[in-house]
Every structure is written in C-alpha cells, then in structure tokens.
Amino acid sequence: MTEASVRERVSTVDEAEIARFSAIADQWWDPTGKFRPLHQINPLRIAFIKEEICRQFGRDPFHFDCISGLRILDIGCGGGLLTEPIARLGGAVVGADASATNIAVAKLHAERAGLPIDYRATTAEDLAAAGERFDLVLALEVVEHVPDPAAFIALCAELVNPGGLMVVSTINRTMKAYALAIVGAEYILRWLPRGTHQWKRFVTPDELTAAFAAGGLTPGRKTGMVYAPLGGFWRLNAADTDVNYLMSAARPAS
C-alpha cells in the first residue's frame, strides 16, 4: 500500500479525541490543571529534541538560537506547550492541530508572548496533500490518540525533508504503562480525565521502529521518561522505556 492510498483509506483523526481535548482547552496553560503531566515532562522533551537537532544538523547546543533557519512542524500541538519553547530556540515553527479550539488557545498565548508562530487548524493529511515539507517534525503525545498509528507515522514521515528529522513521544503498550498511565494517572491521582488513554492504542518501541522504517526513516535514539514518586519529579532514563518514551528517526539526505 502506498502512502497516498493510506491517506485515501484511513483517517488519522479521531473526532471523539478531538472533542475530548477541545472540551478542556482552557486548561492547556494551567500547570496544576488537567495538562499537569505535560508541563512536568516538557523540560525533558525539549532537552531530548534539542540534543537530536544538534546531532542531526551539526548545531551547537550551547547557542540559544541553535535551531535557527530550520522549518519545524509540531503536529497535534494542542495549546502550544511544546511549540512555544521550540520557537524560542530560533526555528520557524508551524503548530498544527485538528482542534480549532486548541489552536485558538495557542494563538492567543503566543500573541501575548510575542512569538511569531504559524498556528493552523489542520491535519497531517492536509499538510501532506499540500506538499508541505519540514526539517523537523514533532509528534509528541499524539500517536496514542490516533486510530491507526502506522498510517499516522507514514503521513508524518512524508512531511520530513531529505536529511531531516522526526521525533515522537508516546506510551509503551505494557502492563506497567496500563497501571501507571491509566489506573494511576486517571483513576487514582486524577492527573488526567478518565478515558484520556486507551491501552490498545499504546505503541511499543518495536512497532514505532517498524513504522519509521516503513516511512523511509532511519530509527535513531530512544529514551524513557520516568517518574520518581518519592521525589515527585521526572527524569530521562534510556534503560527504562516501559511507559513514556521518546524516539527519533531521520530521513537520509539522498
């Protein structure tokens, strides 16, 4: 099946998921609200992305504008929690989300911060159909919310320029992830609304690796994001990808 036929037969948008996140869009920038876990892991995500960008494009990580000149897509950007700090590193950033409500929140926050981010209420399908291409495609905490992760990764891979990079953050399909990301986060700690995650949609690193390869990308580094309950903080741990993890992949230059 070609990438074009995937787009024709399978939608990567789940309208119920869009409605779920639109309903709580006013809480995107509340660090103690429904998106508290994203606020907590954001520094780890940014650190990993910055390292991968500098490695792929030969940039100096100590320069504040280390991604200047790169065109970047944050697909499924929500209210812009990741989009804004990436824009501050100097890139030309497009933030895309299927929820117009999320995009409205993101636009308003960026305007108040004085950040020239190109926010669009659109989908990966529409961007690919329009022939859009980017040096870096980010899909963080999105894959586990789409009906067909492999089709979604194929679409995103199509958006990556030759020599470009893609970074995904998602949740592994393990019993540990079920216990922590669903039972713990949604039912016990109530960090997230019940029903936010479906275990069957979680994606293993092997499945993500295969999806990258099928999309013409070379899988790169992966690392876990681990919560330390005693200290109440998150940290990167390459040896533990049982729950939340990040993975990069690059498109060959030619």
C-alpha positions, 0 to 999 in steps of 0.5 A, spaced: 500 500 500 502 506 498 502 512 502 497 516 498 492 510 498 493 510 506 491 517 506 485 515 501 483 509 506 484 511 513 483 517 517 488 519 522 483 523 526 479 521 531 473 526 532 471 523 539 479 525 541 478 531 538 472 533 542 475 530 548 481 535 548 477 541 545 472 540 551 478 542 556 482 547 552 482 552 557 486 548 561 492 547 556 496 553 560 494 551 567 500 547 570 496 544 576 490 543 571 488 537 567 495 538 562 499 537 569 503 531 566 505 535 560 508 541 563 512 536 568 515 532 562 516 538 557 523 540 560 525 533 558 522 533 551 525 539 549 532 537 552 531 530 548 529 534 541 534 539 542 540 534 543 537 530 536 537 537 532 544 538 534 546 531 532 542 531 526 544 538 523 551 539 526 548 545 531 551 547 537 547 546 543 550 551 547 547 557 542 540 559 544 538 560 537 541 553 535 535 551 531 535 557 527 533 557 519 530 550 520 522 549 518 519 545 524 512 542 524 509 540 531 503 536 529 497 535 534 500 541 538 494 542 542 495 549 546 502 550 544 506 547 550 511 544 546 511 549 540 512 555 544 519 553 547 521 550 540 520 557 537 524 560 542 530 556 540 530 560 533 526 555 528 520 557 524 515 553 527 508 551 524 503 548 530 498 544 527 492 541 530 485 538 528 482 542 534 480 549 532 479 550 539 486 548 541 489 552 536 485 558 538 488 557 545 495 557 542 494 563 538 492 567 543 498 565 548 503 566 543 500 573 541 501 575 548 508 572 548 510 575 542 512 569 538 511 569 531 508 562 530 504 559 524 498 556 528 493 552 523 487 548 524 489 542 520 491 535 519 497 531 517 493 529 511 492 536 509 499 538 510 501 532 506 496 533 500 499 540 500 506 538 499 508 541 505 515 539 507 519 540 514 526 539 517 523 537 523 517 534 525 514 533 532 509 528 534 509 528 541 503 525 545 499 524 539 500 517 536 496 514 542 490 518 540 490 516 533 486 510 530 491 507 526 498 509 528 502 506 522 498 510 517 499 516 522 507 515 522 507 514 514 503 521 513 508 524 518 514 521 515 512 524 508 512 531 511 520 530 513 525 533 508 531 529 505 536 529 511 531 531 516 528 529 522 522 526 526 521 525 533 515 522 537 513 521 544 508 516 546 506 510 551 509 503 551 503 498 550 505 494 557 502 492 563 506 497 567 504 503 562 496 500 563 497 501 571 501 507 571 498 511 565 491 509 566 489 506 573 494 511 576 494 517 572 486 517 571 483 513 576 487 514 582 491 521 582 486 524 577 492 527 573 488 526 567 480 525 565 478 518 565 478 515 558 484 520 556 488 513 554 486 507 551 491 501 552 490 498 545 492 504 542 499 504 546 505 503 541 511 499 543 518 501 541 518 495 536 512 497 532 514 505 532 521 502 529 517 498 524 513 504 522 519 509 521 522 504 517 516 503 513 516 511 512 523 511 509 526 513 516 532 511 519 530 509 527 535 513 531 535 514 539 530 512 544 529 514 551 524 513 557 521 518 561 520 516 568 517 518 574 520 518 581 514 518 586 518 519 592 521 525 589 515 527 585 519 529 579 521 526 572 527 524 569 530 521 562 532 514 563 534 510 556 534 503 560 527 504 562 522 505 556 516 501 559 511 507 559 513 514 556 518 514 551 521 518 546 524 516 539 527 519 533 528 517 526 531 521 520 530 521 513 537 520 509 539 526 505 539 522 498 
